């Protein structure tokens, strides 16, 4: 839907009878370097916010969220944060991310927007737009984010990829042609009775496959978020995060090991008091991707983890002894 007038756009959102709506914003790519355009977009977003507030006719039945912009620039983000907080919205969105920027920049913007004392209010919903990787969601919940939206679970399902606690499983691979194990052993989701071999025969060929794997991926994401909510209530979230990462990156282990999770994860979690140095070898040569491939595909267990462990031991044995 193309809406040329900001005020009419706000009215359309109200006519859709949504319980929550976002004020219109001017979004620029997170990879552009034109500071004049970035500042223009940040300023225009603020002007549009005020017009949306003026046009909002149902404040008691529809929550209007303001969107914090400012690109990757800390000063512009700070300015946008202060102005949005002044307007006392019932909830806030963090926009302008997940567009190809470096992950080290990504997490620092999220941390700035959720930082106790100067970030968005902790007693109101904080919504991170366009973020859907399981790893990103876990780290950003640790940083203080409450809500997310993304096409990733359904888009990746259309290409035959299922999300698991041990990474992503690309069911198009021929290795699954004779793998008659359940998609997720011990799982309780909508595909608990479907084998990998059965799904392999229909992915990218039968339209129903996209629907089936989408159901699985959405169940996976909702279960992940429910689990995190419960861990936060039980005050056991920090240990849960550590266990999640160990399951998600089974080939990454304590030293000596040849592989480690993405290093931005270590920095981001250190910022919120979750240490990882005792469970991973951050000096490892191989930095694993944000969405690792499921390493339990072939019957017989985690071959990648065993290989990484063997490499680490070999490297340690070959290293010269400390002269001291």
N, C-alpha and C positions, 0 to 999 in steps of 0.2 A: 504494500500500500504506500503510495507516494502522497505525502501531505505537504503542500507548499506553504501553508500558513501555520505558524506555531500555535496561535490561539485556537484555530479550528482543529489542529491536531490534539490539543488537550481535551476539546469537547468530544472528539471521536473516542478517546480513551475512556471518558466517562460514560458514553453511550454503550460501550461494550460491557458495562456492569461488572468490571473487574474489582476485586476486593483490594488489589494492590496495583499501582501504576507508577511508572517512572517518568519524571519530567524529561522533556526532550533535551538532548545535548548535542553538541557539535564534536564529533569524534574524528580524531586524526590518527593515522597509523603510528604505532609505537616505535617504528623504525625510522621515521622521518627526522631530519636534523634542522629543518627550517624553524628557528625559534620565533620568528614573527608570526608564522602560521600557527604554531603551537600556542602562543600567548593569545592570539585572536580567538582560537577555539575555546580556550579556557574562559576568557572574558564573555564570549557569546553564550556559553553554557550558563553562566551566572545570570545573564540578562533573560535568557529563556526561562530559567527557573522562576524568576519573579513573575513573568507573564503566566506561567503555568499555575502559580499560586493564586494569582488574581482571577484566573479563569476556572479554578477548581470549585465546583458547586456542591460536592458531596464529601466534605472533609470528615464527616461523622460515620460514613459507610464505606469510604474508599481511601486507603492509605497511599498518599503521594510520597514517593521516595525521591530525594535529591541525589544527583550523581556527581561524585567527586572526580574532577579531571585534573589536568596538569602534566600529562605525559610522564616522563621519567625525571623531570626537574624537581628537586626537593622544595625549592622556593615556591614554584607555581602550585605544587601539591599542597604546601602549607597554607597558601593563600586561599585555595579552593576549599580546603578543609574548614578553615575558620569561617568562611562565608556560608558554607552549607550548615555548619553547626549553629550559627546565628539564627537560621531560619527555622530551627526546631522541628524538623520533619519527624514523622513517626518511624521512619526507617531511612537508611542510607545505602547507596550503591557505590562501589569502587569501579570506575570505568577506565577505558583506555589501555587495558593490558591484554595479554594473551594474543598479541598480534605479531609475534616473531622476535620480540626483544630478548636479550640475554636473560637467562633465569636468575643470575645474580642481581640484575636490575629489577626483575619482576618481584622477587621476594622482598627487596628493600622498600619498594613502594607499598606493598601490602602491609609490611611492618609499620611504616610511617603512618598509614591510614588507620591502624588499629592500636597504636601505641598508647598505653595507659597515660592519662593526663592530658595529652595533646591530640590524640587521634579521635576517631568517631566514638560517640557515647557507647559504653559497654552495656547499657540497659536498653538499647534499641537494636533492632536487626541490622546487621552489617552484611551486605550482599555483594559478592565478588562476581562480576559479570564475565561470561564467556570462558570460564575455567572448568574443565571436566576430567582431566587426567586424575586417576585415583591418587597418585603420589602428590600431585599439586593440592588436591583437596585435603588430604591428611595434614600436610605441612601448613596450609592456610588456616585450617581449623585450630591447629596449635597456636598460630599467630593471633587468632581471635575472630575469624570470619564465621558467620552463621549460615549463610545461604549462597547457593551457586546455581548457575544455569549453563548448559552447553549441549551442543548437538553430538558430541563425541560418542556417547554410548550407542546411539542409533546409527550414526554415520559409519562407524567402524563395523557395526553389525552387518551393514549392507555389503561389506567387502569380506564377510565370512570370518570376522575376528570376534572371539568371545573373551570377556574379561574374567580373570581368575585372581585369587590371592597370590599366586606365584607368577603373575605377569599376564601377557596377552597370548591367546592361543589362536593361531592362524589356521583355521580348519580347512583351508584350501590346499594345505600341504599334503603330499602323497603319503607321508608317514602315518596319517590317520585312516588310510583306506582299510586297514585291517585291525584298527585299534577299537576293540569292542568294550572298553571301559566306559563308565558314565562320563559325561562331559566334565563334571566336577565330583569326583568320588566323595561320598558322604554329604553331598549338597542336598538342599531341600527346596531349591528353586523350581521354576516352571518347566525346566528341561531335565529334571532329575532322572527321568526314565529314558532319556535319549542317549544313545551311544555316540562317541566321536566318529565312528565309521559311518553311521547313518547320516549324521549331519554333514560329513565330508561329501557324501554323494549328492547332496542337494544345494550346498552353498554356491552362490553365484549362478546357479542354473534354475532353481525354482524360486519364484517370488516369495513363497511362504517361508523360506529359510531366513530371509531378512527380518521377517516379523518374529520368528521364533527366537533368533539370537538377540534381537532387540529386547524382547521380554526378559531374557536371561540377563542381559547387561543392565537393564533398569533395575531388576531385582538385586543384582550385585551391588549397584550404587546405593540403593535405598537401605540394604542390609548394612553396608559399610557405614553409612551415616547414622543409622539407628544404634549401631554398636558404639560408635564414637560418643554419641549422646549419653549412652548408658555408662560408659567409662568415665566421662566427665562428672556425671552425678555421683559415681562411686569414688571419685578422687583417685582413680587408677589410670588416668589417661596417658601420663608420661611413659609408664611401662608398656602400655598397650602400643603406643607409637613405636617403641623400640622393637617389640615383637613383630609388628606389622612389617617393618623394614627388613627384618631378618627373613621373614617369609617371602617378601616381594623380591628380595635380592639374595636368593639362597647361595649363589656362587661367591658372594662377598662375605668374608669371615674375619675374625681377628688375625693379627699378624702372626706368621707371615702369610700373605695372600696376594695374589696377582690382580685382584679386582676389587673395586669399591663402588658404593652407590654414587650418584652424582654429587659432586662436592658442594654444590650450592645448598643441598639438603642439610649438610652438617652445619653450615653457617647460619641458615635460617632457624634451625632448631636450637642452636646454641643461644640465639637471641631471645628465646622464650624458655630457657632453662632446661632443655632436654639434651643431655650429653650422649654422644655415640662413640667416643674414642675407645671404649673398652670392648666394643663388639665389631668394629670394622677397622681395617688397615688403610688409613687414608693416604699412605705413601705408595699405594699400589699403582702399577703402571697403567692399568686399564680402568677407565671411568665408565661405568655402565650407563645405558640410556635411561631416560625418565620412564619409558614404557618398555621394560624388558620383555623378551619372549619367554613364555612359560618354559621352565627348564625341566619339567617332569613329563614331557611328551612321550618319550620312548619308554616302554616298560623296562623296569630295572632301576629306576630311581634317578636322582639328580646327578647326571653325568657332568654337567657344567661345573657344579660345585666341587665335585671330586677332582676335576681337572685343574680348577683354580687353586685348590688346596695343594695338589701335587706340585704345581708350578711354584707356589710360594715356598714350599719346603725345599725344592731344588735350588731356588735362588738363595735361600738362607744358608744352605750347605756350601754353596759355591762362594759365598762372601768371605773376604779375609777376616781373620780374627782380630778383635780390638787389641791393639798393641799395649793398651793400658792394663 
